[in-house]
Protein backbone atom coordinates (compact mmCIF):
# COMPACT_ATOMS: atom_id res chain seq x y z
CA UNK A 1 0.00 0.00 0.00
CA UNK A 2 1.34 3.46 -0.89
CA UNK A 3 1.63 6.28 1.63
CA UNK A 4 -1.32 8.00 -0.07
CA UNK A 5 -3.54 4.91 0.24
CA UNK A 6 -2.52 4.43 3.88
CA UNK A 7 -3.57 8.00 4.62
CA UNK A 8 -6.91 7.40 2.92
CA UNK A 9 -7.36 4.22 4.99
CA UNK A 10 -6.61 6.12 8.16
CA UNK A 11 -9.02 8.94 7.28
CA UNK A 12 -11.84 6.42 6.77
CA UNK A 13 -10.89 4.58 9.94
CA UNK A 14 -10.82 7.80 12.00
CA UNK A 15 -14.26 8.75 10.67
CA UNK A 16 -15.64 5.35 11.74
CA UNK A 17 -14.06 5.68 15.17
CA UNK A 18 -15.36 9.20 15.66
CA UNK A 19 -18.91 8.07 14.86
CA UNK A 20 -18.79 4.92 16.99
CA UNK A 21 -17.32 6.80 19.93
CA UNK A 22 -20.62 8.60 20.30
CA UNK A 23 -22.06 5.34 21.61
CA UNK A 24 -19.34 4.52 24.14
CA UNK A 25 -17.93 6.67 26.88
CA UNK A 26 -14.19 6.31 27.37
CA UNK A 27 -14.59 7.74 30.86
CA UNK A 28 -16.53 4.60 31.88
CA UNK A 29 -13.27 2.64 31.84
CA UNK A 30 -10.50 4.20 33.86
CA UNK A 31 -7.01 2.92 34.48
CA UNK A 32 -6.77 0.68 37.52
CA UNK A 33 -5.94 2.06 40.94
CA UNK A 34 -4.24 -1.15 42.07
CA UNK A 35 -1.22 -2.46 40.20
CA UNK A 36 0.88 -4.65 42.47
CA UNK A 37 3.85 -6.64 41.15
CA UNK A 38 3.41 -10.24 40.07
CA UNK A 39 4.52 -12.95 42.48
CA UNK A 40 8.16 -13.84 42.11
CA UNK A 41 9.37 -16.69 40.01
CA UNK A 42 11.58 -19.28 41.71
CA UNK A 43 15.34 -18.92 41.19
CA UNK A 44 15.63 -22.65 41.93
CA UNK A 45 13.92 -23.40 38.63
CA UNK A 46 16.60 -25.19 36.54
CA UNK A 47 15.57 -22.92 33.66
CA UNK A 48 14.89 -19.73 35.65
CA UNK A 49 13.05 -16.64 34.50
CA UNK A 50 15.06 -13.49 35.18
CA UNK A 51 12.68 -10.83 33.89
CA UNK A 52 10.56 -9.82 30.94
CA UNK A 53 11.27 -11.67 27.71
CA UNK A 54 11.78 -10.53 24.12
CA UNK A 55 9.76 -12.00 21.29
CA UNK A 56 11.22 -14.99 19.47
CA UNK A 57 13.19 -14.19 16.33
CA UNK A 58 12.71 -17.36 14.30
CA UNK A 59 9.13 -18.13 13.33
CA UNK A 60 7.99 -21.75 13.68
CA UNK A 61 5.75 -21.66 10.58
CA UNK A 62 6.84 -20.98 7.01
CA UNK A 63 3.31 -19.72 6.32
CA UNK A 64 4.13 -16.51 8.24
CA UNK A 65 5.75 -13.98 5.94
CA UNK A 66 9.04 -12.51 7.14
CA UNK A 67 7.81 -9.06 6.13
CA UNK A 68 7.66 -7.08 9.36
CA UNK A 69 5.58 -4.07 10.31
CA UNK A 70 6.20 -2.34 13.63
CA UNK A 71 3.05 -0.44 14.56
CA UNK A 72 3.59 3.32 14.40
CA UNK A 73 1.79 4.55 17.50
CA UNK A 74 1.60 8.13 16.25
CA UNK A 75 0.20 7.22 12.84
CA UNK A 76 -2.43 4.94 14.36
CA UNK A 77 -3.09 7.22 17.35
CA UNK A 78 -2.52 4.47 19.92
CA UNK A 79 -2.01 5.50 23.57
CA UNK A 80 0.74 3.58 25.36
CA UNK A 81 0.39 5.20 28.78
CA UNK A 82 -2.32 2.95 30.33
CA UNK A 83 -5.22 5.17 29.31
CA UNK A 84 -8.21 5.16 26.89
CA UNK A 85 -8.85 1.41 26.58
CA UNK A 86 -11.54 1.59 23.88
CA UNK A 87 -9.45 3.79 21.63
CA UNK A 88 -6.37 1.65 22.28
CA UNK A 89 -8.24 -1.56 21.46
CA UNK A 90 -9.80 -0.21 18.27
CA UNK A 91 -6.61 1.33 16.94
CA UNK A 92 -4.34 -1.66 17.68
CA UNK A 93 -6.94 -3.86 15.97
CA UNK A 94 -7.04 -1.57 12.93
CA UNK A 95 -3.25 -1.58 12.68
CA UNK A 96 -3.13 -5.39 12.85
CA UNK A 97 -5.89 -5.78 10.25
CA UNK A 98 -4.21 -3.34 7.88
CA UNK A 99 -0.79 -4.96 8.26
CA UNK A 100 -2.12 -8.47 7.57
CA UNK A 101 -4.14 -7.24 4.59
CA UNK A 102 -0.95 -5.69 3.19
CA UNK A 103 0.95 -8.97 3.42
CA UNK A 104 2.94 -8.41 6.59
CA UNK A 105 3.47 -11.58 8.59
CA UNK A 106 5.26 -10.19 11.63
CA UNK A 107 3.44 -7.39 13.42
CA UNK A 108 5.34 -5.91 16.35
CA UNK A 109 4.08 -3.73 19.18
CA UNK A 110 6.53 -1.18 20.64
CA UNK A 111 7.28 -0.71 24.33
CA UNK A 112 4.52 0.84 26.41
CA UNK A 113 1.60 0.04 28.67
CA UNK A 114 -1.54 -0.58 26.62
CA UNK A 115 -4.87 -0.62 28.47
CA UNK A 116 -7.45 -2.47 26.36
CA UNK A 117 -11.06 -3.66 26.52
CA UNK A 118 -14.36 -2.63 24.96
CA UNK A 119 -18.01 -3.68 24.97
CA UNK A 120 -18.57 -7.06 23.36
CA UNK A 121 -21.96 -7.93 24.78
CA UNK A 122 -23.71 -7.86 28.14
CA UNK A 123 -21.45 -10.54 29.61
CA UNK A 124 -18.32 -10.27 27.44
CA UNK A 125 -15.58 -7.63 27.33
CA UNK A 126 -13.76 -7.76 23.99
CA UNK A 127 -10.04 -7.41 23.41
CA UNK A 128 -7.82 -7.89 20.36
CA UNK A 129 -8.40 -10.59 17.72
CA UNK A 130 -5.53 -12.04 15.71
CA UNK A 131 -5.58 -13.25 12.10
CA UNK A 132 -4.17 -16.28 10.34
CA UNK A 133 -0.59 -16.35 9.05
CA UNK A 134 0.66 -13.73 11.49
CA UNK A 135 2.97 -13.29 14.45
CA UNK A 136 2.04 -10.72 17.11
CA UNK A 137 5.41 -9.78 18.62
CA UNK A 138 5.50 -7.66 21.76
CA UNK A 139 8.55 -5.65 22.73
CA UNK A 140 9.93 -7.07 25.96
CA UNK A 141 8.82 -3.84 27.67
CA UNK A 142 5.32 -3.89 26.19
CA UNK A 143 2.39 -4.59 28.51
CA UNK A 144 -1.15 -5.32 27.33
CA UNK A 145 -3.57 -5.00 30.25
CA UNK A 146 -7.32 -5.63 30.34
CA UNK A 147 -9.05 -2.56 31.74
CA UNK A 148 -11.19 -2.98 34.86
CA UNK A 149 -14.66 -4.20 33.93
CA UNK A 150 -17.69 -5.97 35.38
CA UNK A 151 -18.11 -8.72 32.77
CA UNK A 152 -18.23 -12.46 33.43
CA UNK A 153 -16.09 -13.17 30.33
CA UNK A 154 -13.22 -11.54 28.51
CA UNK A 155 -10.38 -12.42 26.17
CA UNK A 156 -7.51 -9.94 26.13
CA UNK A 157 -6.22 -11.65 22.96
CA UNK A 158 -8.39 -14.05 20.98
CA UNK A 159 -7.53 -16.60 18.27
CA UNK A 160 -10.75 -17.96 16.76
CA UNK A 161 -10.82 -20.25 13.75
CA UNK A 162 -7.29 -19.33 12.67
CA UNK A 163 -4.08 -21.12 11.69
CA UNK A 164 -0.37 -20.32 11.79
CA UNK A 165 -0.41 -17.77 14.59
CA UNK A 166 2.37 -16.73 16.99
CA UNK A 167 2.09 -14.65 20.17
CA UNK A 168 5.45 -13.82 21.72
CA UNK A 169 7.21 -11.39 24.03
CA UNK A 170 6.19 -8.87 26.65
CA UNK A 171 3.49 -9.14 29.26
CA UNK A 172 -0.29 -9.66 29.19
CA UNK A 173 -2.26 -8.85 32.33
CA UNK A 174 -5.84 -9.26 33.48
CA UNK A 175 -7.95 -7.07 35.73
CA UNK A 176 -8.36 -9.34 38.77
CA UNK A 177 -7.15 -6.70 41.22
CA UNK A 178 -9.71 -4.18 40.03
CA UNK A 179 -12.55 -6.28 38.67
CA UNK A 180 -16.13 -5.43 39.64
CA UNK A 181 -18.02 -8.60 40.56
CA UNK A 182 -21.51 -7.63 39.47
CA UNK A 183 -24.10 -10.37 40.18
CA UNK A 184 -25.23 -12.27 37.08
CA UNK A 185 -28.86 -11.47 36.21
CA UNK A 186 -29.84 -15.11 35.65
CA UNK A 187 -28.84 -16.44 39.08
CA UNK A 188 -27.02 -13.75 41.04
CA UNK A 189 -23.70 -15.62 40.79
CA UNK A 190 -20.51 -13.56 41.01
CA UNK A 191 -17.79 -16.09 40.14
CA UNK A 192 -16.75 -14.16 36.99
CA UNK A 193 -14.20 -16.92 36.30
CA UNK A 194 -14.11 -16.66 32.49
CA UNK A 195 -11.85 -13.65 32.14
CA UNK A 196 -8.85 -14.96 30.18
CA UNK A 197 -5.64 -13.52 28.77
CA UNK A 198 -5.35 -15.66 25.63
CA UNK A 199 -8.36 -17.54 24.23
CA UNK A 200 -7.91 -20.17 21.51
CA UNK A 201 -11.41 -21.17 20.50
CA UNK A 202 -12.99 -23.28 17.76
CA UNK A 203 -11.15 -24.86 14.85
CA UNK A 204 -7.59 -23.57 15.22
CA UNK A 205 -4.38 -25.17 14.07
CA UNK A 206 -0.71 -24.33 14.50
CA UNK A 207 -0.60 -21.69 17.21
CA UNK A 208 2.52 -20.94 19.27
CA UNK A 209 2.66 -18.90 22.48
CA UNK A 210 6.24 -18.37 23.62
CA UNK A 211 8.22 -16.01 25.87
CA UNK A 212 5.17 -14.27 27.32
CA UNK A 213 4.42 -13.32 30.93
CA UNK A 214 0.73 -14.03 31.61
CA UNK A 215 -0.62 -12.76 34.90
CA UNK A 216 -3.61 -11.64 36.96
CA UNK A 217 -6.34 -13.12 34.75
CA UNK A 218 -9.73 -13.21 36.40
CA UNK A 219 -9.94 -16.70 34.89
CA UNK A 220 -7.11 -18.44 33.00
CA UNK A 221 -3.79 -17.43 31.55
CA UNK A 222 -4.62 -19.50 28.45
CA UNK A 223 -7.97 -21.12 27.65
CA UNK A 224 -8.40 -23.60 24.78
CA UNK A 225 -11.96 -24.62 23.84
CA UNK A 226 -12.12 -26.95 20.87
CA UNK A 227 -14.65 -28.83 18.76
CA UNK A 228 -18.10 -29.23 20.33
CA UNK A 229 -19.09 -32.05 22.66
CA UNK A 230 -19.76 -35.26 20.75
CA UNK A 231 -17.47 -34.45 17.79
CA UNK A 232 -15.53 -37.48 16.57
CA UNK A 233 -12.49 -35.33 15.71
CA UNK A 234 -10.78 -32.54 17.59
CA UNK A 235 -10.02 -29.60 15.32
CA UNK A 236 -8.26 -27.45 17.87
CA UNK A 237 -4.82 -28.95 17.44
CA UNK A 238 -1.09 -28.46 17.04
CA UNK A 239 -0.75 -25.82 19.74
CA UNK A 240 2.60 -25.07 21.42
CA UNK A 241 2.89 -23.25 24.76
CA UNK A 242 6.57 -22.78 25.49
CA UNK A 243 8.74 -20.82 27.93
CA UNK A 244 6.04 -18.62 29.44
CA UNK A 245 5.69 -17.26 32.96
CA UNK A 246 2.17 -17.84 34.35
CA UNK A 247 1.68 -15.88 37.56
CA UNK A 248 -1.23 -14.99 39.87
CA UNK A 249 -4.02 -16.15 37.59
CA UNK A 250 -7.26 -16.58 39.46
CA UNK A 251 -8.73 -19.85 38.12
CA UNK A 252 -6.08 -21.71 36.10
CA UNK A 253 -2.74 -21.26 34.45
CA UNK A 254 -3.88 -23.24 31.39
CA UNK A 255 -7.27 -24.87 30.73
CA UNK A 256 -7.68 -27.48 27.98
CA UNK A 257 -11.39 -27.82 27.22
CA UNK A 258 -11.09 -29.93 24.08
CA UNK A 259 -7.70 -30.08 22.36
CA UNK A 260 -5.34 -32.35 20.45
CA UNK A 261 -1.64 -32.50 19.61
CA UNK A 262 -0.70 -30.05 22.36
CA UNK A 263 2.83 -29.33 23.61
CA UNK A 264 3.29 -27.48 26.90
CA UNK A 265 6.96 -27.19 27.84
CA UNK A 266 9.52 -25.15 29.78
CA UNK A 267 6.94 -22.90 31.46
CA UNK A 268 6.89 -21.72 35.07
CA UNK A 269 3.32 -21.93 36.38
CA UNK A 270 2.83 -20.55 39.85
CA UNK A 271 0.65 -18.74 42.39
CA UNK A 272 -2.62 -19.78 40.76
CA UNK A 273 -5.28 -18.91 43.33
CA UNK A 274 -8.66 -17.27 43.80
CA UNK A 275 -11.51 -19.42 42.47
CA UNK A 276 -11.83 -23.17 41.87
CA UNK A 277 -10.19 -25.30 40.59
CA UNK A 278 -6.99 -23.18 40.99
CA UNK A 279 -4.70 -25.63 39.13
CA UNK A 280 -1.62 -24.92 37.08
CA UNK A 281 -3.01 -27.02 34.19
CA UNK A 282 -6.54 -28.42 33.94
CA UNK A 283 -7.48 -31.02 31.31
CA UNK A 284 -11.26 -31.02 31.41
CA UNK A 285 -13.01 -31.53 28.09
CA UNK A 286 -16.59 -31.43 29.38
CA UNK A 287 -17.54 -33.90 26.63
CA UNK A 288 -14.99 -32.59 24.12
CA UNK A 289 -11.96 -34.66 23.11
CA UNK A 290 -8.71 -34.00 24.96
CA UNK A 291 -6.02 -36.23 23.46
CA UNK A 292 -2.36 -36.51 22.48
CA UNK A 293 -1.03 -33.92 24.92
CA UNK A 294 2.58 -33.55 26.11
CA UNK A 295 3.42 -31.63 29.29
CA UNK A 296 7.16 -31.61 29.96
CA UNK A 297 9.98 -29.71 31.63
CA UNK A 298 7.67 -27.31 33.41
CA UNK A 299 8.18 -25.88 36.90
CA UNK A 300 5.09 -25.70 39.13
CA UNK A 301 4.87 -24.07 42.54
CA UNK A 302 2.43 -22.33 44.88
CA UNK A 303 -0.71 -23.34 42.98
CA UNK A 304 -3.58 -23.38 45.47
CA UNK A 305 -5.74 -26.18 44.05
CA UNK A 306 -2.93 -28.28 42.67
CA UNK A 307 -0.51 -28.44 39.76
CA UNK A 308 -2.11 -30.74 37.18
CA UNK A 309 -5.58 -32.27 37.00
CA UNK A 310 -6.61 -34.66 34.22
CA UNK A 311 -10.30 -35.50 34.23
CA UNK A 312 -10.59 -37.00 30.74
CA UNK A 313 -7.38 -36.61 28.74
CA UNK A 314 -6.34 -39.55 26.57
CA UNK A 315 -2.76 -40.41 25.65
CA UNK A 316 -1.28 -37.66 27.80
CA UNK A 317 2.47 -37.62 28.51
CA UNK A 318 3.62 -35.91 31.70
CA UNK A 319 7.41 -35.99 31.94
CA UNK A 320 10.41 -34.24 33.46
CA UNK A 321 8.36 -31.69 35.41
CA UNK A 322 9.10 -30.30 38.87
CA UNK A 323 6.08 -29.91 41.15
CA UNK A 324 6.94 -28.06 44.33
CA UNK A 325 4.61 -27.04 47.10
CA UNK A 326 5.95 -23.71 48.28
CA UNK A 327 6.83 -22.99 51.91
CA UNK A 328 4.01 -20.45 52.07
CA UNK A 329 1.35 -22.51 50.26
CA UNK A 330 -0.95 -25.47 50.77
CA UNK A 331 -2.61 -27.64 48.15
CA UNK A 332 -6.35 -28.18 48.29
CA UNK A 333 -6.37 -31.26 46.03
CA UNK A 334 -2.70 -32.01 45.52
CA UNK A 335 0.13 -31.93 42.99
CA UNK A 336 -1.30 -34.44 40.46
CA UNK A 337 -4.95 -35.48 40.34
CA UNK A 338 -6.75 -37.59 37.74
CA UNK A 339 -9.96 -39.52 37.14
CA UNK A 340 -10.02 -43.21 36.29
CA UNK A 341 -11.21 -42.80 32.68
CA UNK A 342 -8.27 -40.56 31.84
CA UNK A 343 -5.12 -42.31 30.66
CA UNK A 344 -1.56 -41.06 30.62
CA UNK A 345 2.10 -41.75 31.18
CA UNK A 346 3.64 -40.01 34.20
CA UNK A 347 7.41 -40.37 34.17
CA UNK A 348 10.61 -38.72 35.41
CA UNK A 349 8.84 -36.07 37.47
CA UNK A 350 9.88 -34.73 40.88
CA UNK A 351 7.04 -34.08 43.32
CA UNK A 352 7.56 -32.42 46.70
CA UNK A 353 4.94 -31.71 49.36
CA UNK A 354 5.79 -29.58 52.38
CA UNK A 355 2.35 -29.41 53.98
CA UNK A 356 -0.61 -31.76 53.93
CA UNK A 357 -3.52 -31.31 51.48
CA UNK A 358 -7.19 -32.17 51.83
CA UNK A 359 -6.22 -35.49 50.23
CA UNK A 360 -3.53 -36.22 52.80
CA UNK A 361 0.11 -36.64 51.73
CA UNK A 362 -0.69 -37.84 48.20
CA UNK A 363 1.49 -36.53 45.40
CA UNK A 364 -0.57 -38.48 42.83
CA UNK A 365 -4.19 -39.35 43.50
CA UNK A 366 -6.78 -41.01 41.29
CA UNK A 367 -10.32 -39.88 42.01
CA UNK A 368 -13.11 -42.34 41.34
CA UNK A 369 -16.74 -43.30 41.87
CA UNK A 370 -18.89 -46.41 41.69
CA UNK A 371 -19.31 -46.28 37.90
CA UNK A 372 -17.28 -48.80 35.86
CA UNK A 373 -14.04 -47.80 34.14
CA UNK A 374 -14.89 -47.59 30.44
CA UNK A 375 -11.51 -46.59 29.02
CA UNK A 376 -9.49 -49.82 28.53
CA UNK A 377 -6.14 -48.01 28.31
CA UNK A 378 -3.47 -48.50 30.96
CA UNK A 379 -1.92 -45.61 32.88
CA UNK A 380 1.86 -45.89 33.31
CA UNK A 381 3.64 -44.23 36.24
CA UNK A 382 7.39 -44.76 36.43
CA UNK A 383 10.77 -43.26 37.32
CA UNK A 384 9.26 -40.50 39.45
CA UNK A 385 10.65 -39.13 42.72
CA UNK A 386 8.12 -38.26 45.42
CA UNK A 387 9.32 -36.38 48.48
CA UNK A 388 7.15 -36.45 51.58
CA UNK A 389 4.29 -37.77 49.48
CA UNK A 390 2.87 -40.92 47.95
CA UNK A 391 0.19 -42.29 45.64
CA UNK A 392 -3.40 -43.31 46.31
CA UNK A 393 -5.71 -44.89 43.70
CA UNK A 394 -9.14 -46.34 44.33
CA UNK A 395 -12.09 -47.98 42.54
CA UNK A 396 -10.29 -48.36 39.24
CA UNK A 397 -8.15 -50.62 37.10
CA UNK A 398 -5.28 -50.89 34.63
CA UNK A 399 -2.25 -49.34 36.31
CA UNK A 400 1.45 -50.03 35.87
CA UNK A 401 3.55 -48.41 38.60
CA UNK A 402 7.27 -49.14 38.60
CA UNK A 403 10.73 -47.81 39.38
CA UNK A 404 9.53 -44.90 41.52
CA UNK A 405 11.36 -43.58 44.59
CA UNK A 406 9.34 -42.49 47.64
CA UNK A 407 11.21 -40.43 50.22
CA UNK A 408 8.90 -40.68 53.23
CA UNK A 409 6.12 -41.73 50.91
CA UNK A 410 3.64 -44.54 50.35
CA UNK A 411 1.63 -46.63 47.89
CA UNK A 412 -2.06 -47.16 48.70
CA UNK A 413 -4.75 -48.92 46.64
CA UNK A 414 -8.39 -49.72 47.33
CA UNK A 415 -10.66 -51.77 45.04
CA UNK A 416 -8.09 -51.82 42.26
CA UNK A 417 -7.89 -54.43 39.47
CA UNK A 418 -5.07 -55.23 37.06
CA UNK A 419 -2.38 -53.42 39.03
CA UNK A 420 1.27 -54.01 38.18
CA UNK A 421 3.67 -52.92 40.91
CA UNK A 422 7.39 -53.38 40.22
CA UNK A 423 10.73 -52.19 41.60
CA UNK A 424 9.41 -49.30 43.67
CA UNK A 425 11.55 -48.00 46.54
CA UNK A 426 9.61 -46.80 49.57
CA UNK A 427 11.19 -45.17 52.60
CA UNK A 428 8.85 -44.43 55.49
CA UNK A 429 8.98 -44.76 59.30
CA UNK A 430 5.73 -46.78 59.43
CA UNK A 431 5.53 -50.03 57.45
CA UNK A 432 1.74 -50.11 57.38
CA UNK A 433 1.62 -46.59 56.01
CA UNK A 434 4.23 -47.40 53.37
CA UNK A 435 2.25 -50.11 51.53
CA UNK A 436 -1.54 -50.37 51.84
CA UNK A 437 -3.94 -52.65 49.98
CA UNK A 438 -7.66 -53.33 50.22
CA UNK A 439 -9.37 -55.53 47.59
CA UNK A 440 -6.53 -55.30 45.07
CA UNK A 441 -5.58 -57.74 42.30
CA UNK A 442 -2.69 -57.83 39.83
CA UNK A 443 1.02 -58.58 40.20
CA UNK A 444 3.96 -57.25 42.22
CA UNK A 445 7.70 -57.88 42.28
CA UNK A 446 10.97 -56.23 43.23
CA UNK A 447 9.51 -53.65 45.61
CA UNK A 448 11.42 -52.59 48.73
CA UNK A 449 10.69 -50.98 52.08
CA UNK A 450 13.52 -49.07 53.81
CA UNK A 451 16.08 -50.92 51.71
CA UNK A 452 14.71 -54.43 52.28
CA UNK A 453 12.68 -56.60 49.92
CA UNK A 454 8.96 -56.28 50.57
CA UNK A 455 6.61 -59.13 49.67
CA UNK A 456 3.29 -58.18 48.07
CA UNK A 457 1.37 -61.36 47.11
CA UNK A 458 -0.91 -59.93 44.42
CA UNK A 459 -2.65 -62.29 42.00
CA UNK A 460 -4.69 -61.71 38.87
CA UNK A 461 -8.44 -61.52 39.43
CA UNK A 462 -8.14 -62.44 43.13
CA UNK A 463 -8.65 -59.44 45.46
CA UNK A 464 -6.09 -59.25 48.27
CA UNK A 465 -6.05 -57.24 51.49
CA UNK A 466 -2.80 -56.06 52.96
CA UNK A 467 -2.16 -53.66 55.77
CA UNK A 468 -4.72 -50.85 55.73
CA UNK A 469 -5.08 -47.63 57.69
CA UNK A 470 -8.24 -45.58 57.23
Secondary structure, 3 states (H helix, E strand, C coil): CCHHHHHHHHHHHHHHHHHHHHHCCHHHCCCCCCCCCCCCCCCCCCCCCCCCCCCCCCCCCCCCCCCEEECCHHHHCCCCECCCHHHHHHHHHHHHHHHHHCCCCEEEECCEEEEECEEEECCEEECEECCCCEEEEECCCEEEEECCCCCCEEEEEEEECCEEEEEECCEEECCCCCCCCCCCCCCCCCCCCEEEEEEEECCCEEEEEECCEEECCCCEEEEEECCCCCCCCCCCEEEEEECCEEECCCCEEEEEECEEEEEEECCEEECCCCCCCCEEEEECCCCCCEEEEEEECCEEECCCCEEEEECCCEEEEEECCEEECCCCCCCCCEEEEEECCCCEEEECCEEECCCCECCECEEEEEECCCCCCCCCCCEEEECCEEECCEEEEEEEEEEEEECCEEECCCEEEEEEEEEEEECCEEECCCHHHHEEEEEEEEEEECCEECCEECCCCCECCECECCCCCC
